[in-house]
Amino acid sequence: MSQDTLQIDGKYTQKTGVNYTFTIPEIPVLQNQMNNVTERVKALENTPATGGGKQVNTSTYTITKEDNKTLIIVTGTCTITVPNVLPVGFTCTIKRIGGDVRFVGNFLSYAGWKRSARQYENVYVESDGVNNYLSGNLKL
């Protein structure tokens, strides 16, 4: 190793002036996950129904146990009903693309908030089998 280089964790980098340039190796698993998320977001933006989500374009929708582990994409103003009983471990994500999304039914949320706060933000419905929980970007 010459005096113009610095060794860090077995990787060599070249000294330039008083600054050091460091090469950080890629972490393949993390990079693959980032690529998958990026591709999914692009697919959802282009065609929500084929991006892996369930598109809802009606004024009302009732969550069912079949919605477990799904993404529900709401394209317009909609009132979503959360039923009294959802199975233990139930979770789904609601993404508001357009309109105003309100939630009614049996759930606990911060300060009783029941509306999606912003376009393109997520709201999550989860259940422990006794209580349903609404979280994410909410407002009154």
C-alpha positions as a Markdown table, in Angstrom:
| # | Residue | x | y | z |
|---|---|---|---|---|
| 1 | Met | 0.0 | 0.0 | 0.0 |
| 2 | Ser | 1.5 | 3.4 | -1.0 |
| 3 | Gln | 1.5 | 6.5 | 1.1 |
| 4 | Asp | -1.3 | 7.9 | -1.2 |
| 5 | Thr | -3.9 | 5.3 | -0.1 |
| 6 | Leu | -5.7 | 4.5 | 3.1 |
| 7 | Gln | -7.0 | 1.1 | 4.1 |
| 8 | Ile | -10.3 | 0.7 | 5.9 |
| 9 | Asp | -11.8 | -2.7 | 6.6 |
| 10 | Gly | -9.8 | -4.3 | 3.8 |
| 11 | Lys | -11.0 | -1.8 | 1.2 |
| 12 | Tyr | -8.6 | 0.6 | -0.4 |
| 13 | Thr | -9.4 | 4.2 | -1.2 |
| 14 | Gln | -7.2 | 6.9 | -2.7 |
| 15 | Lys | -6.1 | 10.0 | -0.9 |
| 16 | Thr | -6.8 | 13.3 | -2.8 |
| 17 | Gly | -5.3 | 16.4 | -1.2 |
| 18 | Val | -6.5 | 16.6 | 2.4 |
| 19 | Asn | -9.8 | 14.8 | 1.6 |
| 20 | Tyr | -10.4 | 11.1 | 1.6 |
| 21 | Thr | -12.8 | 9.4 | -0.8 |
| 22 | Phe | -14.4 | 6.3 | 0.7 |
| 23 | Thr | -16.0 | 3.5 | -1.3 |
| 24 | Ile | -18.8 | 1.8 | 0.6 |
| 25 | Pro | -19.7 | -1.6 | -0.7 |
| 26 | Glu | -23.3 | -2.1 | -1.8 |
| 27 | Ile | -25.5 | -4.2 | 0.5 |
| 28 | Pro | -27.2 | -6.5 | -2.0 |
| 29 | Val | -30.2 | -7.5 | 0.2 |
| 30 | Leu | -31.0 | -3.9 | 1.1 |
| 31 | Gln | -30.6 | -2.8 | -2.5 |
| 32 | Asn | -32.9 | -5.5 | -3.8 |
| 33 | Gln | -35.5 | -4.5 | -1.2 |
| 34 | Met | -35.2 | -0.8 | -2.3 |
| 35 | Asn | -35.6 | -1.8 | -5.9 |
| 36 | Asn | -38.7 | -3.9 | -5.2 |
| 37 | Val | -40.3 | -1.0 | -3.3 |
| 38 | Thr | -39.5 | 1.4 | -6.1 |
| 39 | Glu | -40.9 | -0.9 | -8.7 |
| 40 | Arg | -44.1 | -1.5 | -6.7 |
| 41 | Val | -44.7 | 2.3 | -6.1 |
| 42 | Lys | -44.2 | 2.9 | -9.9 |
| 43 | Ala | -46.7 | 0.1 | -10.7 |
| 44 | Leu | -49.2 | 1.5 | -8.2 |
| 45 | Glu | -48.9 | 5.0 | -9.6 |
| 46 | Asn | -49.4 | 3.8 | -13.2 |
| 47 | Thr | -52.1 | 1.2 | -12.8 |
| 48 | Pro | -53.2 | 0.7 | -9.1 |
| 49 | Ala | -55.3 | -2.5 | -9.9 |
| 50 | Thr | -52.3 | -4.3 | -11.4 |
| 51 | Gly | -49.7 | -2.9 | -8.8 |
| 52 | Gly | -50.7 | -5.5 | -6.2 |
| 53 | Gly | -53.4 | -3.5 | -4.6 |
| 54 | Lys | -57.2 | -3.8 | -4.5 |
| 55 | Gln | -58.7 | -0.7 | -6.2 |
| 56 | Val | -61.8 | 0.8 | -4.6 |
| 57 | Asn | -63.7 | 3.4 | -6.6 |
| 58 | Thr | -67.1 | 3.3 | -4.8 |
| 59 | Ser | -68.5 | 5.7 | -2.2 |
| 60 | Thr | -68.6 | 2.9 | 0.5 |
| 61 | Tyr | -66.5 | -0.1 | 1.2 |
| 62 | Thr | -66.5 | -2.7 | 4.1 |
| 63 | Ile | -63.3 | -4.3 | 5.1 |
| 64 | Thr | -63.5 | -8.1 | 5.2 |
| 65 | Lys | -61.2 | -10.8 | 6.5 |
| 66 | Glu | -60.2 | -11.5 | 2.9 |
| 67 | Asp | -58.5 | -8.0 | 2.9 |
| 68 | Asn | -55.9 | -9.4 | 5.3 |
| 69 | Lys | -52.4 | -8.4 | 4.2 |
| 70 | Thr | -53.6 | -6.4 | 1.2 |
| 71 | Leu | -53.2 | -2.9 | 0.0 |
| 72 | Ile | -56.5 | -1.1 | -0.6 |
| 73 | Ile | -56.2 | 1.8 | -3.0 |
| 74 | Val | -59.1 | 4.3 | -2.7 |
| 75 | Thr | -59.4 | 6.5 | -5.8 |
| 76 | Gly | -62.2 | 8.8 | -4.7 |
| 77 | Thr | -64.4 | 9.9 | -1.8 |
| 78 | Cys | -65.3 | 6.8 | 0.3 |
| 79 | Thr | -66.5 | 5.8 | 3.7 |
| 80 | Ile | -64.8 | 2.6 | 4.8 |
| 81 | Thr | -66.5 | 0.4 | 7.4 |
| 82 | Val | -64.3 | -1.5 | 9.9 |
| 83 | Pro | -66.3 | -4.6 | 11.1 |
| 84 | Asn | -66.7 | -5.6 | 14.7 |
| 85 | Val | -64.5 | -8.7 | 14.5 |
| 86 | Leu | -61.4 | -9.2 | 12.4 |
| 87 | Pro | -59.0 | -12.2 | 13.0 |
| 88 | Val | -56.0 | -12.1 | 15.2 |
| 89 | Gly | -53.0 | -10.6 | 13.3 |
| 90 | Phe | -55.2 | -9.0 | 10.6 |
| 91 | Thr | -53.5 | -6.1 | 8.9 |
| 92 | Cys | -54.3 | -4.1 | 5.8 |
| 93 | Thr | -53.1 | -0.8 | 4.3 |
| 94 | Ile | -55.4 | 1.8 | 2.8 |
| 95 | Lys | -53.8 | 4.3 | 0.4 |
| 96 | Arg | -55.8 | 7.4 | -0.5 |
| 97 | Ile | -55.2 | 8.4 | -4.1 |
| 98 | Gly | -58.1 | 10.8 | -4.3 |
| 99 | Gly | -61.1 | 12.2 | -2.6 |
| 100 | Asp | -61.9 | 12.1 | 1.2 |
| 101 | Val | -61.6 | 8.8 | 3.0 |
| 102 | Arg | -63.6 | 8.4 | 6.3 |
| 103 | Phe | -63.6 | 5.4 | 8.6 |
| 104 | Val | -66.6 | 4.2 | 10.6 |
| 105 | Gly | -67.2 | 1.1 | 12.7 |
| 106 | Asn | -65.4 | -0.6 | 15.5 |
| 107 | Phe | -61.8 | 0.6 | 16.0 |
| 108 | Leu | -59.5 | 2.5 | 18.3 |
| 109 | Ser | -57.5 | 5.4 | 17.0 |
| 110 | Tyr | -55.5 | 8.3 | 18.3 |
| 111 | Ala | -57.9 | 10.9 | 19.8 |
| 112 | Gly | -60.7 | 9.3 | 17.8 |
| 113 | Trp | -59.4 | 10.4 | 14.5 |
| 114 | Lys | -61.4 | 8.9 | 11.6 |
| 115 | Arg | -60.2 | 10.4 | 8.3 |
| 116 | Ser | -57.2 | 10.0 | 6.1 |
| 117 | Ala | -55.2 | 13.2 | 6.4 |
| 118 | Arg | -53.5 | 13.5 | 3.1 |
| 119 | Gln | -53.5 | 12.3 | -0.5 |
| 120 | Tyr | -51.0 | 9.4 | -1.2 |
| 121 | Glu | -50.6 | 8.7 | 2.6 |
| 122 | Asn | -51.3 | 5.3 | 4.2 |
| 123 | Val | -53.8 | 4.3 | 7.0 |
| 124 | Tyr | -53.4 | 0.9 | 8.6 |
| 125 | Val | -56.1 | -1.3 | 10.0 |
| 126 | Glu | -54.8 | -4.0 | 12.5 |
| 127 | Ser | -56.5 | -6.4 | 14.8 |
| 128 | Asp | -55.5 | -8.4 | 17.9 |
| 129 | Gly | -58.7 | -10.4 | 17.7 |
| 130 | Val | -60.3 | -8.3 | 20.4 |
| 131 | Asn | -59.8 | -4.7 | 19.3 |
| 132 | Asn | -59.3 | -3.2 | 15.9 |
| 133 | Tyr | -56.8 | -0.4 | 15.5 |
| 134 | Leu | -56.6 | 2.4 | 13.0 |
| 135 | Ser | -53.2 | 4.2 | 12.7 |
| 136 | Gly | -51.2 | 6.1 | 10.2 |
| 137 | Asn | -51.8 | 9.6 | 8.8 |
| 138 | Leu | -55.2 | 10.5 | 10.3 |
| 139 | Lys | -57.1 | 13.6 | 11.2 |
| 140 | Leu | -60.5 | 14.4 | 12.8 |
